[in-house]
Amino acid sequence: MDFERVYELGTRIGGRYSTTFVLANGQAASRLGIAATRKLGGAVVRNRAKRLIREVFRRNKITSGYDIVIVPKRPLLDAALTALEADYRATIERHLRRRA
């Protein structure tokens, strides 16, 4: 997946715990990219954020055929997994409603 392409051509959706970029990829499956910058924290903190995001993506297969890049925000680190899932579903559904 080309992150720059998703940033430039995709839709940016701000959520409580992350900023999500979504772009149709024309494939059968959705692909996930995570951009956890050093602004978020050290390596341990960034890796924990990435693990949480991967788990939310794995458990919530809302739609297929999209490239999704998630940029986590600091509040993500203190949130419960159910709250992260609800925020993720809300942001993706918001994108799907815009396209309809």
N, C-alpha and C positions, 0 to 999 in steps of 0.2 A: 504494500500500500504506500502511496506517495502522500505524505502528510501535507506538503505544500499545496498539492492539488486540491485536497479536501479543504484546507484553510481558505484558498482563493475562490473555489467554485461552489463550495458547500454552504449550507445554511448554518448560521451560528445561533445556538439556543442557550441562553443563560439559565442556570438552575441554582438552587440553594447551595448545593455541595460541589458543583462542577460546571464548567462551560463545555458544551457539547457541539461538535461540528458534524453535520450529516450530509452525505453525498451519495446519490445512487451510483452503484458500480456495475450494473448490468450482469451480475453473476447470480448464481443460485443461493449463495450464502452471504451473510453479513460478516464484515471483518472489523476487528476492534484495534484501535491504536490508542496508546496512553502517553500523554506528554506531561510527566511529573517533573517539574523544574526544580532547581535547587532552592528557589524561593519558598517551596513547600517545607523543606527541612533537609536533614542529612539523609544518607543512603538508606538507613534503617526505616526512617519515616516514609521516604518515597516508595520503597519496596512494599511497605504495608499498605499504602494507598493503592498501589497497582494491584496487589492481591485482592483487596476489597472490590475494586472496579471489575477485575476479571470475574470474580464470583458473581457479582450482580449481573454482568453480561451473560454469563453461562446460565444463570437461573431464569433469566427473562428474555426468552427468544420471541420478541414481539413481532418482528418482521424480517424478511430476508432481502438480500440484494442491495445492501447499503454499506458504505465505508463510514465508520463512526470513530471519531477521534475525541477523547475525553481529556480535558485539562482539569485536574482536581483542584479544589480550593481547600484552605486550611480547615474549615468546619467539618469536612469529610472525615477527618481523623478521629473526631469525638462522637460521630453519629452511629446509631445502631444500624445493622444491616437492613432491617425492614424499612427504615427511613430512607436509606440510600436507594433501595429498590423502588420505593414509591416515587422518589425524585426522578430516577432514571426513566421509569415508565411515563411519568407526566411529561418529561421533556421530549421523549420520542413521540408520544401521542400528539403533543403540540405541533411537532414537525409534520406528522401525517395529516393533521387537520388543515394545516397551511397549504399542503399540496393538493388537497381535495377540492 
